[in-house]
Amino acid sequence: MPYAGRKSVGRACVPDKALLFCSVLYHRDAPLDHAIQALDTNFGHPAFTSESMPFNYTDYYRREMGEPLHRVILSFSELVGRDCLPDVKTRTNEIEDRFLKGGKRSINLDPGLLSLENICLATTKPYSHRFYLGKGIWAELTLIYRGNSYQKLEWTYPDYASDDLIRIFNHLRDDFKRRMPCRQA
């Protein structure tokens, strides 16, 4: 029985599944098709692959990967539990390692989860707005859904705050919403 004036205690529950996606950053000479095949083998067939987009938001990857860089966004057919990010990021890091050239990455894989309420990225780097998940992996709340669109936060990377990526994520959200199982009342 709840205390007078106090709501009852919340109960732990498993959240709805999420849509797994991966940003693939690559140089034109990188083995993109092989990397996508490796993602397919590990996470299932991509349900969506964006057009290739130029990546010119930062010089951070230039020394390691060269230029010009491009990006595609993939989403996968099978919906996943929201606790999968440590395992997914570990596997994408292993895939990146398969395509090293001279000890440098030719492919950069950034997996994340899309839910109706937000976009969350997996990372190996801690920071004040990231929380630890386990296995050396942190989660970053990157975009939140408010009104009719995903919205950036003060720490959102400029590329994830771009109109192009937000348009893609809104499209993926619409598709995800149609694919979600109906809830029982």
C-alpha positions in Angstrom: 0.0 0.0 0.0 1.5 3.4 -0.9 2.3 6.0 1.7 -0.3 8.8 2.2 0.4 11.5 -0.4 3.0 9.4 -2.2 2.5 7.6 -5.5 3.1 3.9 -5.6 6.6 2.6 -6.3 7.6 2.1 -9.9 8.2 -1.4 -11.2 11.1 -2.4 -13.3 10.1 -3.6 -16.8 11.8 -4.5 -20.0 11.5 -1.6 -22.5 10.2 -2.0 -26.1 12.8 -3.1 -28.5 14.8 -0.6 -30.6 16.0 -0.2 -34.1 19.7 -0.9 -34.5 21.6 1.3 -37.0 25.2 1.9 -37.9 26.9 4.9 -39.4 29.7 3.7 -41.7 32.3 6.3 -42.4 34.8 5.4 -45.1 37.3 6.6 -47.7 36.5 5.9 -51.3 39.3 3.3 -51.4 37.9 1.4 -48.4 36.3 -2.0 -48.8 32.8 -0.7 -48.1 31.0 -3.7 -49.6 33.0 -6.1 -47.4 32.3 -4.0 -44.3 28.6 -4.0 -45.1 28.7 -7.8 -45.6 30.4 -8.2 -42.2 27.7 -6.1 -40.6 25.0 -8.2 -42.4 26.7 -11.4 -41.0 26.8 -10.0 -37.5 23.5 -8.1 -37.3 21.2 -9.3 -40.1 20.3 -7.9 -43.4 20.1 -4.1 -43.6 16.5 -3.0 -44.0 17.7 0.5 -45.1 20.9 1.9 -46.6 21.1 5.6 -47.2 22.7 7.2 -50.2 26.4 8.0 -49.7 26.9 11.4 -48.2 30.1 13.5 -48.1 31.5 13.7 -44.6 33.1 17.2 -44.0 32.0 18.1 -40.5 35.4 17.6 -38.8 39.1 16.9 -39.6 39.2 14.4 -36.7 39.4 11.3 -39.0 41.5 12.8 -41.8 45.0 11.8 -40.5 43.9 8.2 -40.0 41.5 7.6 -42.8 42.5 10.2 -45.5 40.1 12.3 -47.5 37.5 12.7 -48.9 35.4 10.8 -46.5 31.8 9.6 -47.0 29.1 8.1 -44.9 26.2 5.7 -45.2 23.6 4.9 -42.6 22.3 1.4 -42.3 19.5 0.1 -40.2 18.8 -3.6 -39.6 15.7 -5.7 -40.1 15.6 -7.3 -36.7 14.6 -5.1 -33.7 16.9 -5.5 -30.7 16.9 -5.2 -26.9 18.1 -1.9 -25.6 20.8 -3.7 -23.6 22.7 -4.9 -26.7 25.0 -1.9 -27.2 28.1 -3.2 -25.4 28.1 -6.4 -27.5 27.2 -4.5 -30.7 30.0 -1.9 -30.2 32.5 -4.7 -29.4 31.6 -6.5 -32.6 31.8 -3.3 -34.7 35.2 -2.6 -33.3 36.3 -6.1 -34.3 34.9 -5.5 -37.8 36.9 -2.2 -38.0 40.0 -4.1 -37.0 39.6 -6.6 -40.0 39.9 -3.7 -42.4 42.9 -1.9 -40.9 45.5 -0.7 -43.4 48.9 -0.1 -42.0 47.5 0.0 -38.5 44.9 2.7 -39.5 41.2 2.4 -39.9 39.8 2.4 -43.4 36.2 2.0 -42.1 34.7 3.7 -39.0 31.6 2.0 -37.6 29.4 3.9 -35.1 26.4 1.8 -34.0 23.4 3.2 -32.2 19.8 2.6 -31.2 16.8 4.4 -32.5 13.7 4.5 -30.3 10.5 6.5 -30.5 11.9 8.9 -27.9 15.6 9.2 -28.8 18.8 8.3 -30.7 21.6 6.8 -28.6 25.2 6.1 -29.8 27.7 3.6 -28.4 31.2 4.8 -27.8 34.4 3.7 -26.1 35.1 7.2 -24.8 33.7 8.5 -21.4 32.5 12.1 -21.1 30.2 14.0 -18.8 27.1 13.4 -20.8 27.7 9.7 -21.4 26.9 6.8 -19.1 28.7 3.5 -18.6 27.0 0.4 -19.9 29.7 -2.2 -19.2 32.5 -4.0 -21.2 34.3 -0.7 -21.8 31.3 0.9 -23.6 29.5 4.1 -22.9 26.2 5.3 -24.2 25.6 8.8 -25.5 22.1 10.3 -25.7 22.5 12.1 -29.1 19.1 13.2 -30.2 15.7 13.4 -28.5 12.3 13.3 -30.2 10.2 16.3 -29.5 7.3 17.7 -31.4 7.5 16.1 -34.9 11.3 15.5 -35.2 14.5 14.4 -33.5 16.2 17.4 -31.9 19.8 18.0 -31.1 21.3 18.5 -27.7 24.1 20.8 -26.7 26.7 18.0 -27.1 25.3 16.5 -30.3 27.9 16.1 -33.0 27.4 18.6 -35.9 26.9 15.8 -38.4 24.2 14.1 -36.2 22.5 17.5 -35.8 22.5 18.0 -39.6 19.3 18.2 -41.6 20.4 15.3 -43.7 20.8 12.9 -40.7 17.8 14.1 -38.9 15.7 13.6 -42.0 17.1 10.0 -42.3 16.4 9.3 -38.6 12.8 10.7 -38.9 12.3 8.4 -41.9 13.7 5.4 -39.9 11.5 6.3 -36.9 8.4 6.3 -39.1 9.3 2.9 -40.5 10.2 1.6 -37.0 6.8 2.8 -35.6 5.0 0.8 -38.3 7.0 -2.3 -37.5 6.5 -2.2 -33.7 4.2 -4.7 -32.3 0.9 -3.3 -31.0 0.8 -3.0 -27.2 -2.0 -4.7 -25.3 -4.0 -2.3 -23.1 
